[in-house]
Amino acid sequence: SQQGEEDPQALSIQEGENATMNCSYKTSINNLQWYRQNSGRGLVHLILIRSNEREKHSGRLRVTLDTSKKSSSLLITASRAADTASYFCATGDFFSGGYNKLIFGAGTRLAVHP
Amino acid sequence: DVKVTQSSRYLVKRTGEKVFLECVQDMDHENMFWYRQDPGLGLRLIYFSYDVKMKEKGDIPEGYSVSREKKERFSLILESASTNQTSMYLCASSRGPGTSGRAGGNEQFFGPGTRLTVL
């Protein structure tokens, strides 16, 4: 079952512009993570934000989390052509036995044009 | 450099064949996962394992089985491949909760994926 839903499904911008992607989820979470997937490849972890955090930065990435609205956003500043990829949010939840399962959304396809 | 490897990048099989997809991780992770990825559907969890010889069904286990005989290796088996199993298959691993019991989904490390076509 999908928990996270990304918005928009696709985003097309010019190099140097900022890209914002949003993620909504349904249940209580312990953390929320963002991953990037280059075409036809595996996913790469970008950033993790815990439920008691509101904002986190990593290089050109800025993630916010609003647990009252069950939503998160990923901002990529000063985008580059190399940022062209699909971006997924994933929510971490604790369930029986402590197995660290993540639930992924369907992703946002970002295209950055030179 | 930590790594998750998958046995094949591309695989073409015929309907009814038994198919084995292998995944190996070198990070001594407790958890291993198999996902399939289809356009518009994101990643869907097939099976996961939290320890050697242990396995749990994910969201779409039908038509699949798994094996984890060693900590570093997690195999996905398609007992009798069908055309609707044509997909990208992704393996991932992550640390377990550990003795602290820290909950909530650790970072997952992914392999490069196997694109399986069933004819």
Interface residues (C-beta under 8 A of the other chain):
Chain A: S1 Q2 I29 N30 N31 Q33 Y35 G40 R41 G42 L43 V44 H45 L48 R50 S51 F88 A90 T91 G92 D93 F94 G97 G98 Y99 N100 K101 L102 I103 F104 G105 A106 G107
Chain B: V4 N31 F33 Y35 G40 L41 G42 L43 L45 F48 Y50 E56 G58 D59 M88 L90 A92 S94 R95 G96 P97 G101 A103 G104 G105 N106 E107 Q108 F109 F110 G111 P112 G113 R115
